[in-house]
Amino acid sequence: MTVSISGSTSTPQATFPIPAEPAPSQSTPKTDTVKLSQAAQVQLLVQQGESVSQIATSLSISPAIVDGYLDIPVAPPASAPTSGTQTNQGTSTTPVAALTS
């Protein structure tokens, strides 16, 4: 496309090219992205039906961390007796108060 500018009769006519408008992009429109926190990723994966071990593996974190994000209490190790109990021949636990009564 060109534009002509004419002035008085004594000046010559000048022609200037006008750049064409760029064609609309044929690529996909830009979308917004959101980076989820690890806790939010865990919640999302649970909603999608993933198990704790699957989530831990896919996010490269320990299952205990996944449990923490899900507010799942972590049980104490089985080998350590809890306070207030006494092991009887290693097969059962009985409260100390019951043994002294």
C-alpha positions in Angstrom: 0.0 0.0 0.0 1.3 3.5 -0.8 0.2 6.9 0.3 0.6 9.9 -1.9 1.2 13.4 -0.5 0.7 16.3 -2.8 1.4 19.9 -2.0 1.5 23.0 -4.0 2.1 22.9 -7.7 5.8 23.7 -7.3 6.7 20.7 -5.1 6.8 17.2 -6.6 4.5 14.5 -5.5 6.1 12.1 -2.9 5.0 8.5 -2.4 5.8 6.6 0.8 5.2 2.9 1.4 3.2 2.0 4.5 4.2 -1.3 6.1 1.5 -3.9 6.0 -0.1 -5.0 9.3 1.3 -8.2 10.5 -0.9 -11.2 9.9 -2.6 -12.6 12.9 -0.6 -15.4 14.5 -1.7 -18.9 13.6 -0.2 -20.4 16.7 -2.2 -21.2 19.8 -3.1 -18.3 22.0 -0.9 -17.8 25.0 -2.4 -19.2 28.2 -1.6 -18.3 31.8 0.2 -20.9 33.9 0.1 -21.5 37.6 2.8 -23.3 39.6 1.3 -25.2 42.4 3.0 -25.7 45.8 4.0 -29.2 46.8 1.1 -29.4 49.2 -1.4 -28.3 46.5 0.1 -30.9 44.1 -0.4 -33.6 46.8 -4.0 -32.6 47.3 -4.6 -32.6 43.5 -3.1 -36.0 43.1 -5.1 -37.5 46.0 -8.3 -36.1 44.3 -7.2 -37.9 41.1 -7.0 -41.2 43.0 -3.3 -41.5 43.5 -2.0 -43.5 46.5 0.5 -42.0 49.0 3.4 -44.0 47.6 2.5 -43.1 44.0 2.4 -39.4 45.0 5.7 -39.6 46.9 7.4 -41.3 43.9 6.0 -38.8 41.3 7.0 -35.7 43.4 10.3 -37.2 44.6 9.4 -36.8 48.2 9.1 -39.3 51.1 5.7 -40.8 52.0 6.0 -39.2 55.4 6.0 -35.8 53.8 2.9 -36.7 51.8 1.2 -37.9 55.0 2.0 -34.6 56.6 0.4 -32.6 53.7 -2.7 -34.8 54.1 -2.7 -34.4 57.9 -2.3 -38.2 58.3 -0.7 -38.8 61.7 2.5 -40.8 61.5 2.5 -43.8 63.9 5.5 -44.2 66.2 7.9 -47.0 65.2 6.6 -50.5 66.3 9.8 -51.4 68.0 9.6 -48.6 70.6 6.9 -49.0 73.3 4.9 -45.9 74.0 4.9 -44.3 77.4 2.6 -45.8 80.0 2.8 -49.4 78.5 4.9 -52.4 79.3 5.6 -55.2 76.9 4.6 -58.7 78.1 6.7 -61.3 76.5 6.9 -59.2 73.4 3.4 -60.2 72.1 1.1 -57.7 73.7 1.1 -54.4 75.6 -0.6 -53.8 78.9 -1.0 -50.5 80.6 1.4 -50.1 83.5 -1.5 -49.0 85.8 -3.3 -52.3 85.2 -0.2 -54.3 86.2 0.2 -52.5 89.6 -3.4 -52.8 90.7 
